[in-house]
Amino acid sequence: MAKGHKDKVAVITGGSLGIGQAFAKRLAEDGVHIAIADIAPGAGTVKMVEAAGRQALACKCDVTSPDSITAMAADVQKTFGRCDILVNCAGIYPQRAFDDMTFEEWRRVLSINLDSCFLAAKQFVPGMKQRGWGRIVNMASSTLGSVVTGFVHYMSSKAGIVGFTRAMASELGPHGITVNAISPGLTRSPGTLARKPRAGMADMEAEFNFAATMQAIKRVEVPEDLVGTVSYLTSDDAAFITGQTLNVDGGRVRS
Ligand SMILES: NC(=O)c1ccc[n+]([C@@H]2O[C@H](COP(=O)([O-])OP(=O)(O)OC[C@H]3O[C@@H](n4cnc5c(N)ncnc54)[C@H](O)[C@@H]3O)[C@@H](O)[C@H]2O)c1
């Protein structure tokens, strides 16, 4: 169990599948009760959390909607009375060349990936401040440090998350709240498995294997590679780390 985790409450957006689900499982094993806020059903994650002996709540929530986020926060308050840890993991990464990208597609990616972090923080930061303890973890991406195409909206949203993380850390540090981001490399998840492979790649497995050749650690990244970092960053051991974006990508991006 990580230091300071016992009986804390975490809200994980995008916790029904993929990296968010792996985060929920690990934090539950650390002793944290878990609420997931996801547009997709969360029964699978609820089972994992309960198997770890923790309480779980699945809130159907569209993170693009302020009303939906407000309703989710009210559910969390009613069930747990608090949120100590906010993990902003909901995200999408559709690929589209800039020439073909519409303003609606740009806004949708910015809304799901970045606006949601602001809206969720608005709900939970006041309680964290009152208690003088809080942890916020956001998701950046190694694409920010790579040459990739089709991601003008996605990379802009992730650069926004890095800025949001730094700015929030400055404001919330005096209140015992840390704000950090994790930057994964290309990770095998339901979202990436459903993606169309890049030109020249036979399928997504080929793209995963190609990405692995660009890493110092030459194997495909999986969600479990990221869970130790979220556990650490949300623990008491990481109380003096804030405003950081940590690359967890097998050594692909070095900064
Ligand atoms: N997988 C990767 O290669 C990779 C790399 C870098 C960063 N990331 C980031 O990690 C996060 C998780 O990625 P993943 O690969 O696990 O994705 P995924 O598609 O497997 O899972 C994303 C989850 O977000 C939820 N979601 C999507 N839109 C939503 C909405 N409007 N409201 C509420 N929930 C919504 C989905 O239902 C799903 O449960 C994202 O922020 C992504 O940008 C992923």
The ligand as an ORCA input file, in Angstrom:
! r2SCAN-3c Opt
* xyz 0 1
  N      -2.895      4.751    -25.354
  C      -1.910      5.572    -25.715
  O      -1.058      5.277    -26.577
  C      -1.785      6.923    -25.042
  C      -0.577      7.635    -25.200
  C      -0.471      8.882    -24.608
  C      -1.516      9.413    -23.871
  N      -2.657      8.702    -23.739
  C      -3.763      9.308    -22.982
  O      -4.207      8.431    -21.957
  C      -5.610      8.590    -21.751
  C      -6.295      7.231    -21.867
  O      -6.029      6.667    -23.136
  P      -6.448      5.165    -23.487
  O      -5.531      4.743    -24.561
  O      -6.599      4.350    -22.251
  O      -7.868      5.424    -24.158
  P      -9.126      4.433    -24.327
  O      -9.847      4.901    -25.534
  O      -8.704      3.025    -24.277
  O      -9.983      4.796    -23.033
  C     -10.453      6.122    -22.890
  C     -11.621      6.174    -21.938
  O     -12.124      7.531    -21.980
  C     -13.551      7.467    -22.077
  N     -14.117      8.663    -22.725
  C     -13.972      9.052    -24.025
  N     -14.732     10.138    -24.251
  C     -15.377     10.438    -23.082
  C     -16.307     11.433    -22.701
  N     -16.755     12.369    -23.554
  N     -16.740     11.447    -21.423
  C     -16.308     10.506    -20.537
  N     -15.434      9.532    -20.850
  C     -14.983      9.501    -22.120
  C     -13.811      6.210    -22.924
  O     -15.154      5.761    -22.805
  C     -12.776      5.254    -22.372
  O     -13.260      4.535    -21.253
  C      -6.069      9.618    -22.800
  O      -6.102     10.895    -22.206
  C      -4.977      9.566    -23.858
  O      -4.850     10.760    -24.594
  C      -2.828      7.469    -24.316
*
